[in-house]
């Protein structure tokens, strides 16, 4: 006959289970895009002052695109740090991933300022900027509402757009996405479409 | 005269999601929580003042409670850093609680106990029960659901801090109870109790925090970053604080107990009295 587990033992086990990180599920946990859209085409200026053709330079790579600004006090540093921390633990995925940050605060975000900002988070991240009309076109091409500046505050899209190596936007990650989700999704996304390329 | 916006006042530290700044935030609830017990203690002991050591211990205990609860540590612990949260826990349970117990004279403790229920009095007389209750409170208050729920409101955050203080009292009662009835009779039993109560179960959450691949507490993971500290590094620091932070207090207490016991036994040995 099966023995019953004492209630107090069960309670402690449940508590400890609550402390453990969720195991990878094999399914995407981000917000899955029902009809994946292709990677947008736009050209901006990178932090070295060179022109950066987004679609061409990220071709065949898992690409995480985020529109933010360097003076952002909360959303941008948390979103970028979350990705950086997870990629640090997954060097094989990191090698196949391009994280592109587009600074939408055209008044303050110079290439130098963006580089210095990204270097504090992850020096591998690509930083882009451009003229207001270029930035607007890039955001529209990516399907996000264009940012606007009001009283020094920048209103911008707070989600990260993920393009698998096959060039399709598979998922988006709103602010509040936890590292466990990134850790689960990045290897899955990195593997998408790679088979077809081999 | 302008009406005082009581609802707008932050009475107790809580998670706000706002970026961290070094701008001071007043928490009148914390000041009240420090002032009321202090005044009550001074009034209760005014007729028969305890010796200086007890008074100093009580005041020091309230000072530690204040430091742990008020800005900046209270604010950081409530909504920004898991490591600050853990430091608060240690200050409450290993700093404030034992000092306050040391500061309560026996007659005051007797009067206070007279107002408590039998259940609470029984708890104070059973070291095993104290150890179990302390460790259960430790596990429950460090579980993600409890932290996420309680730290998001002032009442919840206050409750968590209060529970930690209560946990500290429960932990130290068998060692520092102002009444002799609750303490284990032998020094060895007291030392064994303190070691077992503090060094065994605490390793589990401390190890989970230190070695987890991803942050455990959402509230600290998604909080605005402080001093560029990553969420995972902060959590690892919290685990290390929990693991190593107990060492100075617990091992210091064990060492003091041991040397006091040894110094008491030595003259008896010389006189040929068998050790007890």
Boltz contact constraints between the chains, C-beta under 6 A:
constraints:
  - contact:
      token1: [A, 15]
      token2: [B, 139]
      max_distance: 6.0
  - contact:
      token1: [A, 15]
      token2: [B, 143]
      max_distance: 6.0
  - contact:
      token1: [A, 18]
      token2: [B, 143]
      max_distance: 6.0
  - contact:
      token1: [A, 18]
      token2: [B, 144]
      max_distance: 6.0
  - contact:
      token1: [A, 18]
      token2: [B, 145]
      max_distance: 6.0
  - contact:
      token1: [A, 19]
      token2: [B, 208]
      max_distance: 6.0
  - contact:
      token1: [A, 19]
      token2: [B, 216]
      max_distance: 6.0
  - contact:
      token1: [A, 21]
      token2: [B, 212]
      max_distance: 6.0
  - contact:
      token1: [A, 21]
      token2: [B, 213]
      max_distance: 6.0
  - contact:
      token1: [A, 21]
      token2: [B, 214]
      max_distance: 6.0
  - contact:
      token1: [A, 73]
      token2: [B, 19]
      max_distance: 6.0
  - contact:
      token1: [A, 74]
      token2: [B, 19]
      max_distance: 6.0
  - contact:
      token1: [A, 74]
      token2: [B, 224]
      max_distance: 6.0
  - contact:
      token1: [A, 77]
      token2: [B, 225]
      max_distance: 6.0
  - contact:
      token1: [A, 78]
      token2: [B, 222]
      max_distance: 6.0
  - contact:
      token1: [A, 81]
      token2: [B, 230]
      max_distance: 6.0
  - contact:
      token1: [A, 85]
      token2: [B, 230]
      max_distance: 6.0
  - contact:
      token1: [A, 85]
      token2: [B, 232]
      max_distance: 6.0
  - contact:
      token1: [A, 176]
      token2: [B, 222]
      max_distance: 6.0
  - contact:
      token1: [A, 179]
      token2: [B, 214]
      max_distance: 6.0
  - contact:
      token1: [A, 179]
      token2: [B, 215]
      max_distance: 6.0
  - contact:
      token1: [A, 180]
      token2: [B, 214]
      max_distance: 6.0
  - contact:
      token1: [A, 183]
      token2: [B, 214]
      max_distance: 6.0
